[in-house]
């Protein structure tokens, strides 16, 4: 059970209601994490959703964006985000086997995506400037400088929701990641 009580939808502000309506239009429901964040800090939720729109209009494909978010969520141990990004990864076209391999940090058979997953897991698990070898590997895999910015933004977005869900112990409203 979540630690932070989410106000009933009737008790939310006009700002929250507006954001919830946008989410419902896109996803037919408001996930628990967005409901809580939006009820307590609608501007924070708006920023996250706007960042996701920036990513969607960028050069990384949807499968890569979900691979980043799933790999990071798994690396930091956010059960809620891992469950959400397994579902979203399926919608993006990743197979159940690919999702499992991404979660485990194992090769999927897609060398470019595997380099991406390795890269973001390394960013999350280490500190300081990445090594020249790490930088060379992600560039050799075919990722552009612009995509490195997009990878950084995707990592930032999921890090926010990971942190919040780990603090809140947000109740899963997605099937648990298996």
Secondary structure, 3 states (H helix, E strand, C coil): CCCCCCCCHHHCCHHHHHHHHHHHHHHCCCCHHHHHHHHHCHHHHHHHHHHHHHHHCCCCCHHHHHHHHHHHHHHHCCHHHHHHHHHHHHHHCCCHHHHHHHHHCCCCCCHHHHHHHHHHHHHHHCCCCCCHHHHHHHHHCCCCHHHHHHHHHHHHHHHHHHHHHHHHCCCCCCCCCC
